[in-house]
Amino acid sequence: MTIRNTILAVTTLLFPFSAQAGAIPMPGDFYFISRDQHGTFVGSHKLYLEYASGLKHVRYCDRDYFVRSNSVAWTQIEADLGHHVQIEFNFGRGWRPICQRPQDQVALQDLGIDMPAREFLQQQADDDQPVSRLSKISGVFGKSNKESRYKSYHTQ
C-alpha cells in the first residue's frame, strides 16, 4: 500500500466529521477543503463557529473558528502531499473560497502539540480502540469469568 493510500485510509477512519466520511455540508458551513493538482476534491474537515468539547480556538484570515487538533494536522499533511488546501464557505449553491493556505496560519505547535503531524495522527489512530456499540452493550451484561457463562440466574 502506498503512503498516499495509507494516509487516505487513516484520515477516513480518524475524521468522522469530514465530508468524505458522510457528513452532509449545510449552507453556512465552513470547511477545510483539499484538492489535488487538477482541482479534484480530495477531502475535507469542518470548522465550527462555536466551542464544543474537544475543539480548539484558532484564527484563520482574521476570523475565529473552533477546530479539532486532527484537522490542523490533516491540513499540514495534505499540503505536504502537494494538495491545495483552503477554507471554503458553503453558500447553498456551491462553495466559495474564503481563506488560502490555512496550514501556514495555524500549526500543531500553536495548539500546544509538539510533534509532527503524521506522528500525531498515528498516535491518535493507535489510541482508538474500535468497539462496536453492541460490543459495549454486551460488555455491561458479560460475566466476569468463563465458568459463569454456563450458570443461569437461578443457579447462582
DOGUBA-107314 format. One record per atom (N, C-alpha, C, CB): residue number from 1; residue in one letter; atom name; x, y, z. Coordinates in Angstrom, 3 decimals. Glycine has a CB too. Layout:
residues N
pos	code	site	u	v	w
NUM	a	CA	X	Y	Z
...
//
This chain:
residues 156
pos	code	site	u	v	w
1	m	N	0.857	-1.179	0.000
1	m	CA	0.000	0.000	0.000
1	m	C	0.898	1.236	0.000
1	m	CB	-0.972	0.001	1.234
2	t	N	0.585	2.200	-0.833
2	t	CA	1.395	3.401	-0.914
2	t	C	1.138	4.299	0.288
2	t	CB	1.111	4.154	-2.213
3	i	N	2.040	5.232	0.501
3	i	CA	1.888	6.168	1.621
3	i	C	0.601	6.975	1.444
3	i	CB	3.121	7.118	1.723
4	r	N	0.324	7.403	0.211
4	r	CA	-0.885	8.193	-0.038
4	r	C	-2.139	7.402	0.329
4	r	CB	-0.946	8.630	-1.511
5	n	N	-2.201	6.133	-0.088
5	n	CA	-3.364	5.308	0.232
5	n	C	-3.482	5.068	1.726
5	n	CB	-3.287	3.979	-0.500
6	t	N	-2.347	4.898	2.394
6	t	CA	-2.354	4.710	3.843
6	t	C	-2.912	5.947	4.535
6	t	CB	-0.937	4.404	4.358
7	i	N	-2.453	7.114	4.111
7	i	CA	-2.922	8.362	4.726
7	i	C	-4.404	8.558	4.464
7	i	CB	-2.127	9.567	4.192
8	l	N	-4.858	8.271	3.246
8	l	CA	-6.287	8.407	2.956
8	l	C	-7.117	7.452	3.808
8	l	CB	-6.556	8.152	1.470
9	a	N	-6.608	6.234	4.008
9	a	CA	-7.330	5.268	4.836
9	a	C	-7.392	5.738	6.289
9	a	CB	-6.661	3.885	4.753
10	v	N	-6.275	6.243	6.804
10	v	CA	-6.234	6.714	8.191
10	v	C	-7.138	7.919	8.371
10	v	CB	-4.797	7.065	8.604
11	t	N	-7.099	8.871	7.428
11	t	CA	-7.937	10.064	7.590
11	t	C	-9.410	9.714	7.510
11	t	CB	-7.593	11.109	6.531
12	t	N	-9.762	8.738	6.691
12	t	CA	-11.159	8.329	6.612
12	t	C	-11.633	7.751	7.931
12	t	CB	-11.356	7.313	5.496
13	l	N	-10.764	6.982	8.608
13	l	CA	-11.138	6.383	9.887
13	l	C	-11.119	7.385	11.033
13	l	CB	-10.213	5.238	10.205
14	l	N	-10.167	8.316	10.983
14	l	CA	-9.982	9.232	12.105
14	l	C	-10.925	10.424	12.109
14	l	CB	-8.591	9.725	12.107
15	f	N	-11.462	10.771	10.970
15	f	CA	-12.194	12.014	10.880
15	f	C	-13.641	11.796	10.496
15	f	CB	-11.537	12.926	9.894
16	p	N	-14.454	11.409	11.464
16	p	CA	-15.842	11.159	11.139
16	p	C	-16.604	12.409	10.742
16	p	CB	-16.514	10.517	12.292
17	f	N	-16.034	13.587	10.945
17	f	CA	-16.732	14.820	10.612
17	f	C	-16.339	15.341	9.250
17	f	CB	-16.463	15.869	11.654
18	s	N	-15.539	14.592	8.499
18	s	CA	-15.165	15.060	7.169
18	s	C	-16.286	14.782	6.190
18	s	CB	-13.865	14.395	6.698
19	a	N	-16.358	15.593	5.155
19	a	CA	-17.407	15.413	4.160
19	a	C	-17.276	14.073	3.468
19	a	CB	-17.370	16.534	3.136
20	q	N	-16.045	13.598	3.257
20	q	CA	-15.893	12.332	2.566
20	q	C	-16.373	11.182	3.427
20	q	CB	-14.450	12.118	2.164
21	a	N	-16.446	11.343	4.724
21	a	CA	-16.876	10.261	5.605
21	a	C	-18.383	10.263	5.829
21	a	CB	-16.164	10.362	6.935
22	g	N	-19.111	11.160	5.167
22	g	CA	-20.556	11.077	5.232
22	g	C	-21.285	12.255	5.849
22	g	CB	-20.909	9.901	5.963
23	a	N	-20.599	13.224	6.448
23	a	CA	-21.290	14.391	6.983
23	a	C	-21.852	15.188	5.811
23	a	CB	-20.334	15.271	7.861
24	i	N	-23.034	15.724	5.964
24	i	CA	-23.661	16.476	4.882
24	i	C	-23.461	17.963	5.144
24	i	CB	-25.176	16.129	4.756
25	p	N	-22.677	18.625	4.304
25	p	CA	-22.477	20.063	4.495
25	p	C	-23.786	20.819	4.294
25	p	CB	-21.404	20.592	3.528
26	m	N	-24.016	21.796	5.133
26	m	CA	-25.223	22.612	5.086
26	m	C	-24.838	24.042	4.698
26	m	CB	-25.971	22.585	6.457
27	p	N	-25.760	24.788	4.101
27	p	CA	-25.467	26.193	3.816
27	p	C	-25.043	26.909	5.104
27	p	CB	-26.702	26.895	3.183
28	g	N	-23.992	27.669	5.002
28	g	CA	-23.461	28.380	6.162
28	g	C	-22.289	27.671	6.816
28	g	CB	-24.544	28.576	7.172
29	d	N	-21.975	26.458	6.382
29	d	CA	-20.851	25.698	6.955
29	d	C	-19.522	26.158	6.361
29	d	CB	-21.041	24.185	6.710
30	f	N	-18.483	26.030	7.182
30	f	CA	-17.119	26.311	6.756
30	f	C	-16.339	25.005	6.815
30	f	CB	-16.451	27.417	7.650
31	y	N	-15.545	24.741	5.779
31	y	CA	-14.755	23.516	5.715
31	y	C	-13.352	23.804	5.215
31	y	CB	-15.431	22.488	4.814
32	f	N	-12.382	23.031	5.734
32	f	CA	-11.099	22.924	5.066
32	f	C	-11.380	22.024	3.864
32	f	CB	-9.942	22.341	6.028
33	i	N	-10.978	22.441	2.696
33	i	CA	-11.151	21.623	1.503
33	i	C	-9.766	21.385	0.904
33	i	CB	-12.117	22.311	0.466
34	s	N	-9.491	20.133	0.597
34	s	CA	-8.237	19.768	-0.049
34	s	C	-8.543	19.323	-1.471
34	s	CB	-7.495	18.646	0.743
35	r	N	-7.759	19.869	-2.418
35	r	CA	-7.905	19.499	-3.827
35	r	C	-6.530	19.135	-4.382
35	r	CB	-8.552	20.661	-4.654
36	d	N	-6.518	18.188	-5.301
36	d	CA	-5.236	17.795	-5.893
36	d	C	-4.790	18.834	-6.924
36	d	CB	-5.343	16.393	-6.550
37	q	N	-3.704	18.533	-7.633
37	q	CA	-3.118	19.480	-8.588
37	q	C	-4.066	19.806	-9.744
37	q	CB	-1.816	18.920	-9.140
38	h	N	-5.061	18.953	-9.985
38	h	CA	-6.012	19.169	-11.074
38	h	C	-7.314	19.815	-10.575
38	h	CB	-6.321	17.840	-11.767
39	g	N	-7.379	20.148	-9.285
39	g	CA	-8.562	20.777	-8.720
39	g	C	-9.633	19.806	-8.273
39	g	CB	-9.140	21.704	-9.704
40	t	N	-9.321	18.508	-8.308
40	t	CA	-10.280	17.492	-7.895
40	t	C	-10.333	17.393	-6.377
40	t	CB	-9.920	16.133	-8.505
41	f	N	-11.542	17.335	-5.843
41	f	CA	-11.752	17.219	-4.403
41	f	C	-11.042	15.977	-3.865
41	f	CB	-13.262	17.163	-4.076
42	v	N	-10.298	16.155	-2.763
42	v	CA	-9.604	15.048	-2.107
42	v	C	-10.259	14.738	-0.763
42	v	CB	-8.107	15.382	-1.913
43	g	N	-10.536	15.763	0.033
43	g	CA	-11.124	15.539	1.346
43	g	C	-11.454	16.860	2.013
43	g	CB	-10.183	14.722	2.227
44	s	N	-12.087	16.759	3.182
44	s	CA	-12.480	17.976	3.890
44	s	C	-12.606	17.718	5.382
44	s	CB	-13.800	18.516	3.337
45	h	N	-12.561	18.798	6.131
45	h	CA	-12.787	18.788	7.577
45	h	C	-13.573	20.038	7.926
45	h	CB	-11.435	18.722	8.378
46	k	N	-14.494	19.886	8.833
46	k	CA	-15.363	21.010	9.202
46	k	C	-14.695	21.928	10.212
46	k	CB	-16.681	20.497	9.768
47	l	N	-14.945	23.210	10.053
47	l	CA	-14.585	24.223	11.041
47	l	C	-15.881	24.644	11.720
47	l	CB	-13.839	25.461	10.382
48	y	N	-15.812	24.950	12.989
48	y	CA	-17.005	25.293	13.762
48	y	C	-16.933	26.753	14.195
48	y	CB	-17.149	24.364	14.996
49	l	N	-18.091	27.357	14.358
49	l	CA	-18.162	28.754	14.789
49	l	C	-18.395	28.879	16.285
49	l	CB	-19.262	29.477	14.039
50	e	N	-18.753	27.777	16.947
50	e	CA	-18.990	27.782	18.389
50	e	C	-18.158	26.693	19.050
50	e	CB	-20.490	27.583	18.702
51	y	N	-17.788	26.948	20.285
51	y	CA	-16.988	25.987	21.033
51	y	C	-17.812	24.753	21.394
51	y	CB	-16.422	26.637	22.300
52	a	N	-17.163	23.610	21.338
52	a	CA	-17.711	22.353	21.832
52	a	C	-16.547	21.561	22.402
52	a	CB	-18.463	21.549	20.699
53	s	N	-16.838	20.574	23.197
53	s	CA	-15.804	19.765	23.824
53	s	C	-14.866	19.179	22.777
53	s	CB	-16.431	18.648	24.658
54	g	N	-13.574	19.307	23.019
54	g	CA	-12.575	18.746	22.116
54	g	C	-12.110	19.687	21.016
54	g	CB	-13.113	17.522	21.499
55	l	N	-12.728	20.864	20.920
55	l	CA	-12.340	21.815	19.882
55	l	C	-11.361	22.848	20.433
55	l	CB	-13.579	22.512	19.303
56	k	N	-10.515	23.352	19.557
56	k	CA	-9.527	24.381	19.904
56	k	C	-9.862	25.670	19.165
56	k	CB	-8.081	23.912	19.558
57	h	N	-9.671	26.798	19.846
57	h	CA	-9.903	28.096	19.230
57	h	C	-8.703	28.444	18.345
57	h	CB	-10.140	29.196	20.313
58	v	N	-8.988	28.829	17.089
58	v	CA	-7.952	29.234	16.144
58	v	C	-8.442	30.452	15.371
58	v	CB	-7.587	28.068	15.173
59	r	N	-7.511	31.041	14.645
59	r	CA	-7.846	32.217	13.835
59	r	C	-7.220	32.047	12.455
59	r	CB	-7.348	33.541	14.516
60	y	N	-8.062	32.067	11.423
60	y	CA	-7.617	31.986	10.033
60	y	C	-8.129	33.204	9.295
60	y	CB	-8.108	30.675	9.352
61	c	N	-7.240	33.880	8.578
61	c	CA	-7.616	35.055	7.765
61	c	C	-8.483	36.032	8.563
61	c	CB	-8.369	34.609	6.493
62	d	N	-8.036	36.358	9.781
62	d	CA	-8.703	37.323	10.652
62	d	C	-10.124	36.930	11.039
62	d	CB	-8.731	38.655	9.985
63	r	N	-10.389	35.631	11.098
63	r	CA	-11.715	35.154	11.501
63	r	C	-11.529	34.020	12.510
63	r	CB	-12.555	34.672	10.256
64	d	N	-12.347	34.014	13.573
64	d	CA	-12.251	32.997	14.618
64	d	C	-13.044	31.747	14.259
64	d	CB	-12.741	33.557	15.945
65	y	N	-12.437	30.587	14.561
65	y	CA	-13.079	29.290	14.362
65	y	C	-12.714	28.380	15.521
65	y	CB	-12.659	28.655	13.006
66	f	N	-13.366	27.244	15.583
66	f	CA	-13.007	26.174	16.505
66	f	C	-12.801	24.919	15.667
66	f	CB	-14.112	25.958	17.617
67	v	N	-11.684	24.222	15.907
67	v	CA	-11.344	23.042	15.109
67	v	C	-10.832	21.927	16.003
67	v	CB	-10.294	23.390	14.042
68	r	N	-10.820	20.742	15.471
68	r	CA	-10.197	19.604	16.132
68	r	C	-8.702	19.622	15.806
68	r	CB	-10.860	18.253	15.686
69	s	N	-7.908	19.182	16.742
69	s	CA	-6.460	19.112	16.512
69	s	C	-6.153	18.235	15.306
69	s	CB	-5.736	18.571	17.760
70	n	N	-6.926	17.163	15.132
70	n	CA	-6.724	16.280	13.983
70	n	C	-6.870	17.039	12.670
70	n	CB	-7.712	15.116	14.025
71	s	N	-7.773	17.993	12.622
71	s	CA	-7.992	18.765	11.396
71	s	C	-6.782	19.623	11.065
71	s	CB	-9.234	19.646	11.533
72	v	N	-6.174	20.202	12.080
72	v	CA	-4.969	21.015	11.865
72	v	C	-3.846	20.125	11.338
72	v	CB	-4.531	21.729	13.184
73	a	N	-3.671	18.952	11.936
73	a	CA	-2.651	18.011	11.461
73	a	C	-2.953	17.603	10.018
73	a	CB	-2.588	16.755	12.378
74	w	N	-4.211	17.366	9.719
74	w	CA	-4.617	16.957	8.371
74	w	C	-4.248	18.014	7.336
74	w	CB	-6.123	16.687	8.327
75	t	N	-4.459	19.307	7.660
75	t	CA	-4.111	20.357	6.692
75	t	C	-2.619	20.336	6.391
75	t	CB	-4.523	21.745	7.222
76	q	N	-1.812	20.070	7.412
76	q	CA	-0.364	20.026	7.210
76	q	C	0.038	18.851	6.324
76	q	CB	0.358	19.936	8.554
77	i	N	-0.572	17.706	6.546
77	i	CA	-0.256	16.526	5.744
77	i	C	-0.726	16.710	4.303
77	i	CB	-0.898	15.271	6.358
78	e	N	-1.911	17.247	4.120
78	e	CA	-2.418	17.484	2.767
78	e	C	-1.489	18.419	2.000
78	e	CB	-3.840	18.072	2.818
79	a	N	-1.020	19.473	2.646
79	a	CA	-0.099	20.400	1.992
79	a	C	1.216	19.692	1.660
79	a	CB	0.161	21.633	2.889
80	d	N	1.698	18.844	2.577
80	d	CA	2.931	18.081	2.322
80	d	C	2.783	17.158	1.117
80	d	CB	3.312	17.259	3.558
81	l	N	1.569	16.677	0.872
81	l	CA	1.307	15.802	-0.273
81	l	C	1.175	16.585	-1.583
81	l	CB	0.038	14.995	-0.028
82	g	N	1.249	17.910	-1.486
82	g	CA	1.156	18.741	-2.680
82	g	C	-0.260	19.155	-3.033
82	g	CB	1.752	18.022	-3.831
83	h	N	-1.194	18.933	-2.126
83	h	CA	-2.577	19.324	-2.379
83	h	C	-2.782	20.792	-2.009
83	h	CB	-3.551	18.425	-1.587
84	h	N	-3.762	21.402	-2.652
84	h	CA	-4.123	22.794	-2.371
84	h	C	-5.201	22.783	-1.281
84	h	CB	-4.631	23.537	-3.678
85	v	N	-4.898	23.374	-0.129
85	v	CA	-5.842	23.406	0.994
85	v	C	-6.312	24.843	1.190
85	v	CB	-5.187	22.848	2.306
86	q	N	-7.618	25.013	1.353
86	q	CA	-8.177	26.332	1.637
86	q	C	-9.446	26.166	2.458
86	q	CB	-8.467	27.114	0.324
87	i	N	-9.887	27.259	3.058
87	i	CA	-11.172	27.249	3.758
87	i	C	-12.217	27.727	2.766
87	i	CB	-11.148	28.154	5.056
88	e	N	-13.305	26.961	2.692
88	e	CA	-14.387	27.309	1.776
88	e	C	-15.693	27.386	2.549
88	e	CB	-14.493	26.280	0.622
89	f	N	-16.554	28.258	2.081
89	f	CA	-17.855	28.516	2.686
89	f	C	-18.940	27.950	1.783
89	f	CB	-18.072	30.035	2.925
90	n	N	-19.860	27.195	2.365
90	n	CA	-20.988	26.647	1.618
90	n	C	-22.106	27.680	1.640
90	n	CB	-21.467	25.275	2.218
91	f	N	-22.374	28.315	0.493
91	f	CA	-23.421	29.330	0.461
91	f	C	-24.733	28.796	-0.106
91	f	CB	-22.961	30.518	-0.353
92	g	N	-24.877	27.471	-0.139
92	g	CA	-26.137	26.863	-0.528
92	g	C	-26.211	26.463	-1.985
92	g	CB	-27.237	27.787	-0.228
93	r	N	-25.461	27.122	-2.837
93	r	CA	-25.445	26.784	-4.262
93	r	C	-24.028	26.506	-4.733
93	r	CB	-26.064	27.914	-5.094
94	g	N	-23.184	26.112	-3.813
94	g	CA	-21.794	25.842	-4.154
94	g	C	-20.863	26.282	-3.039
94	g	CB	-21.419	26.541	-5.453
95	w	N	-19.597	26.294	-3.358
95	w	CA	-18.566	26.607	-2.375
95	w	C	-17.810	27.852	-2.800
95	w	CB	-17.598	25.424	-2.196
96	r	N	-17.556	28.715	-1.843
96	r	CA	-16.816	29.942	-2.094
96	r	C	-15.523	29.913	-1.271
96	r	CB	-17.678	31.198	-1.746
97	p	N	-14.359	29.973	-1.927
97	p	CA	-13.086	30.023	-1.190
97	p	C	-12.996	31.341	-0.416
97	p	CB	-11.868	29.875	-2.165
98	i	N	-12.636	31.238	0.861
98	i	CA	-12.545	32.466	1.657
98	i	C	-11.207	32.640	2.361
98	i	CB	-13.641	32.487	2.677
99	c	N	-10.364	31.581	2.380
99	c	CA	-9.077	31.709	3.062
99	c	C	-8.088	30.723	2.457
99	c	CB	-9.228	31.468	4.590
100	q	N	-6.989	31.245	1.956
100	q	CA	-5.963	30.431	1.323
100	q	C	-4.898	29.983	2.330
100	q	CB	-5.313	31.206	0.180
101	r	N	-4.344	28.819	2.107
101	r	CA	-3.194	28.271	2.832
101	r	C	-3.351	28.283	4.362
101	r	CB	-1.962	29.047	2.459
102	p	N	-4.418	27.700	4.879
102	p	CA	-4.598	27.683	6.338
102	p	C	-3.477	26.942	7.069
102	p	CB	-5.928	27.044	6.681
103	q	N	-2.825	25.991	6.401
103	q	CA	-1.744	25.240	7.032
103	q	C	-0.558	26.142	7.386
103	q	CB	-1.284	24.113	6.112
104	d	N	-0.447	27.301	6.734
104	d	CA	0.620	28.245	7.050
104	d	C	0.235	29.191	8.189
104	d	CB	0.980	29.049	5.814
105	q	N	-1.037	29.201	8.573
105	q	CA	-1.519	30.129	9.591
105	q	C	-1.622	29.518	10.979
105	q	CB	-2.849	30.658	9.192
106	v	N	-1.960	28.228	11.058
106	v	CA	-2.069	27.535	12.348
106	v	C	-1.407	26.171	12.210
106	v	CB	-3.570	27.390	12.801
107	a	N	-0.519	25.867	13.140
107	a	CA	0.165	24.575	13.160
107	a	C	-0.133	23.873	14.479
107	a	CB	1.699	24.750	12.961
108	l	N	0.213	22.606	14.555
108	l	CA	0.000	21.857	15.805
108	l	C	0.707	22.518	16.977
108	l	CB	0.490	20.414	15.654
109	q	N	1.869	23.110	16.741
109	q	CA	2.617	23.776	17.808
109	q	C	1.806	24.924	18.409
109	q	CB	3.960	24.300	17.275
110	d	N	0.982	25.573	17.600
110	d	CA	0.120	26.657	18.096
110	d	C	-0.941	26.131	19.058
110	d	CB	-0.555	27.380	16.923
111	l	N	-1.238	24.832	18.964
111	l	CA	-2.227	24.200	19.845
111	l	C	-1.563	23.523	21.034
111	l	CB	-3.057	23.181	19.067
112	g	N	-0.243	23.692	21.155
112	g	CA	0.488	23.075	22.268
112	g	C	0.882	21.630	22.010
112	g	CB	-0.340	23.141	23.513
113	i	N	0.888	21.206	20.761
113	i	CA	1.253	19.834	20.406
113	i	C	2.612	19.870	19.725
113	i	CB	0.173	19.172	19.478
114	d	N	3.608	19.312	20.397
114	d	CA	4.975	19.359	19.883
114	d	C	5.388	18.036	19.255
114	d	CB	5.942	19.724	20.997
115	m	N	4.731	17.682	18.167
115	m	CA	5.134	16.508	17.400
115	m	C	4.713	16.716	15.953
115	m	CB	4.508	15.201	17.985
116	p	N	5.373	16.018	15.044
116	p	CA	4.995	16.146	13.629
116	p	C	3.556	15.670	13.394
116	p	CB	5.968	15.342	12.741
117	a	N	2.927	16.221	12.370
117	a	CA	1.524	15.912	12.087
117	a	C	1.289	14.423	11.868
117	a	CB	1.061	16.682	10.869
118	r	N	2.142	13.776	11.110
118	r	CA	1.965	12.336	10.840
118	r	C	2.057	11.525	12.126
118	r	CB	3.021	11.839	9.832
119	e	N	3.012	11.875	12.965
119	e	CA	3.183	11.165	14.239
119	e	C	1.966	11.392	15.138
119	e	CB	4.480	11.632	14.957
120	f	N	1.450	12.612	15.159
120	f	CA	0.272	12.921	15.965
120	f	C	-0.932	12.100	15.515
120	f	CB	-0.050	14.416	15.887
121	l	N	-1.179	12.050	14.206
121	l	CA	-2.318	11.285	13.701
121	l	C	-2.140	9.793	13.939
121	l	CB	-2.516	11.551	12.217
122	q	N	-0.905	9.304	13.822
122	q	CA	-0.656	7.886	14.085
122	q	C	-0.914	7.560	15.547
122	q	CB	0.782	7.509	13.705
123	q	N	-0.508	8.442	16.439
123	q	CA	-0.757	8.239	17.870
123	q	C	-2.252	8.207	18.133
123	q	CB	-0.086	9.349	18.713
124	q	N	-3.001	9.100	17.482
124	q	CA	-4.448	9.114	17.647
124	q	C	-5.050	7.806	17.160
124	q	CB	-5.066	10.298	16.898
125	a	N	-4.536	7.279	16.041
125	a	CA	-5.047	6.019	15.496
125	a	C	-4.730	4.865	16.439
125	a	CB	-4.448	5.748	14.100
126	d	N	-3.542	4.880	17.047
126	d	CA	-3.162	3.823	17.976
126	d	C	-3.998	3.863	19.246
126	d	CB	-1.691	3.934	18.324
127	d	N	-4.405	5.072	19.657
127	d	CA	-5.195	5.222	20.883
127	d	C	-6.643	4.778	20.697
127	d	CB	-5.162	6.667	21.350
128	d	N	-7.123	4.824	19.464
128	d	CA	-8.513	4.439	19.199
128	d	C	-8.647	2.932	19.227
128	d	CB	-8.992	4.991	17.842
129	q	N	-9.554	2.451	20.025
129	q	CA	-9.866	1.031	20.081
129	q	C	-11.250	0.860	19.484
129	q	CB	-9.796	0.471	21.550
130	p	N	-11.332	0.456	18.214
130	p	CA	-12.653	0.340	17.608
130	p	C	-13.492	-0.727	18.298
130	p	CB	-12.527	0.025	16.125
131	v	N	-14.591	-0.297	18.870
131	v	CA	-15.506	-1.193	19.558
131	v	C	-16.913	-0.836	19.091
131	v	CB	-15.366	-1.081	21.126
132	s	N	-17.640	-1.832	18.661
132	s	CA	-18.993	-1.563	18.196
132	s	C	-19.908	-1.282	19.380
132	s	CB	-19.529	-2.745	17.370
133	r	N	-21.019	-0.655	19.100
133	r	CA	-21.999	-0.337	20.125
133	r	C	-22.517	-1.614	20.784
133	r	CB	-23.161	0.466	19.526
134	l	N	-22.748	-2.649	19.979
134	l	CA	-23.244	-3.913	20.535
134	l	C	-22.213	-4.557	21.461
134	l	CB	-23.609	-4.884	19.406
135	s	N	-20.937	-4.439	21.116
135	s	CA	-19.893	-4.984	21.984
135	s	C	-19.881	-4.281	23.333
135	s	CB	-18.521	-4.859	21.315
136	k	N	-20.050	-2.967	23.302
136	k	CA	-20.085	-2.219	24.555
136	k	C	-21.286	-2.623	25.400
136	k	CB	-20.119	-0.716	24.278
137	i	N	-22.437	-2.762	24.766
137	i	CA	-23.649	-3.139	25.497
137	i	C	-23.505	-4.539	26.072
137	i	CB	-24.886	-3.064	24.581
138	s	N	-22.997	-5.476	25.275
138	s	CA	-22.860	-6.843	25.771
138	s	C	-21.840	-6.922	26.892
138	s	CB	-22.464	-7.783	24.641
139	g	N	-20.846	-6.020	26.882
139	g	CA	-19.851	-6.000	27.955
139	g	C	-20.459	-5.655	29.299
139	g	CB	-18.758	-5.015	27.631
140	v	N	-21.510	-4.861	29.283
140	v	CA	-22.194	-4.496	30.522
140	v	C	-22.857	-5.727	31.141
140	v	CB	-23.244	-3.392	30.259
141	f	N	-23.364	-6.604	30.303
141	f	CA	-24.064	-7.789	30.775
141	f	C	-23.173	-9.019	30.843
141	f	CB	-25.234	-8.070	29.889
142	g	N	-21.903	-8.870	30.428
142	g	CA	-20.982	-10.011	30.389
142	g	C	-20.662	-10.545	31.769
142	g	CB	-19.702	-9.622	29.694
143	k	N	-20.262	-11.786	31.805
143	k	CA	-19.887	-12.441	33.063
143	k	C	-18.419	-12.200	33.345
143	k	CB	-20.184	-13.957	33.012
144	s	N	-18.035	-12.273	34.589
144	s	CA	-16.673	-11.968	34.968
144	s	C	-15.697	-13.111	34.698
144	s	CB	-16.631	-11.608	36.410
145	n	N	-16.174	-14.340	34.637
145	n	CA	-15.259	-15.420	34.314
145	n	C	-15.920	-16.435	33.389
145	n	CB	-14.773	-16.102	35.587
146	k	N	-15.100	-17.281	32.817
146	k	CA	-15.565	-18.211	31.797
146	k	C	-16.632	-19.168	32.320
146	k	CB	-14.398	-18.997	31.253
147	e	N	-16.491	-19.638	33.543
147	e	CA	-17.430	-20.611	34.091
147	e	C	-18.810	-20.016	34.322
147	e	CB	-16.895	-21.171	35.388
148	s	N	-18.881	-18.776	34.653
148	s	CA	-20.171	-18.186	34.999
148	s	C	-21.115	-18.093	33.797
148	s	CB	-19.963	-16.807	35.590
149	r	N	-20.594	-18.207	32.586
149	r	CA	-21.480	-18.115	31.423
149	r	C	-22.383	-19.341	31.298
149	r	CB	-20.658	-17.948	30.150
150	y	N	-22.045	-20.422	31.963
150	y	CA	-22.865	-21.620	31.904
150	y	C	-23.904	-21.683	33.015
150	y	CB	-21.990	-22.833	31.965
151	k	N	-23.836	-20.761	33.935
151	k	CA	-24.791	-20.739	35.044
151	k	C	-25.976	-19.877	34.671
151	k	CB	-24.131	-20.220	36.339
152	s	N	-27.114	-20.248	35.096
152	s	CA	-28.306	-19.439	34.860
152	s	C	-28.527	-18.533	36.080
152	s	CB	-29.563	-20.348	34.591
153	y	N	-29.462	-17.663	35.963
153	y	CA	-29.813	-16.783	37.049
153	y	C	-30.215	-17.566	38.284
153	y	CB	-30.924	-15.858	36.631
154	h	N	-30.902	-18.663	38.081
154	h	CA	-31.431	-19.441	39.211
154	h	C	-30.368	-20.285	39.919
154	h	CB	-32.541	-20.345	38.728
155	t	N	-29.270	-20.600	39.251
155	t	CA	-28.249	-21.440	39.889
155	t	C	-27.171	-20.622	40.577
155	t	CB	-27.611	-22.349	38.865
156	q	N	-27.218	-19.329	40.493
156	q	CA	-26.178	-18.520	41.130
156	q	C	-26.509	-18.182	42.554
156	q	CB	-25.955	-17.256	40.362
//
